Amino acid sequence: MKRYKAVFFDLDHTLWDYEKNSVETLTELYEEFELSKRPKPELKDFIETFDKVNTRLWANYNKGHIGREVIRDQRFKKILAVFNIRNDVMARKMSEEYIKRCPTKTHLFPHAETTLRYLQPRYDLYILTNGFNDVQDEKLRRSKLKGFFRNIITSESSGHRKPSAQIFHHSLDIARVSAHEAVMIGDNLHADIIGARNANMDHIYFNPSRSGHKESVTYEINCLSELPNIL
Ligand SMILES: [Mg+2]
């Protein structure tokens, strides 16, 4: 028997392969901004530093400590500063280029499309993301995922960020379902999984790297192709 009516998907690191798309973009920028002609950084260090800085900025954004502009303004300034490159014009241009280009990349997690094709006739599908409207919309359009979803709910459009219960309640209102009729799928144990649990929603932890944890979760999968076994 079908337990759920609505299925909510996180986007970044769950369907859309943020890591792969970001690395591809950074590799292009590394060449175009001629970082490759400098003694440092090595491409590998540039990418690793981006990850560290980006993860920290997003964690602060998710806690509500900083806004979107701070991520955009600070990201490349901080990265270049690690390699003693202090060039605000270059940092700004790199940031603009990264923001413009990364959402046009289309690498998805394995089986994303076939799984959505299986689920779409069976459930109402939604995106529930802490990303920004324009950016997430572009990713979904470019990677040809947009048509699978009835609606895209972002932290920007709802005014709240996962893991806050409000964004989950807002999403349930939009889908016109109660918490027990919905399930949340995401890669972030804190934002997606604990957030959904606090809103009394079932949840499926997407854990492709099989990271250890101590949370009790409704379901856990390592690959999207496992979803038809659950849903
Ligand atoms: Mg995610």
Boltz pocket constraint, residues with backbone or C-beta under 6 A from the ligand:
constraints:
  - pocket:
      binder: B
      contacts: [[A, 10], [A, 11], [A, 12], [A, 13], [A, 14], [A, 186], [A, 187], [A, 188]]
      max_distance: 6.0
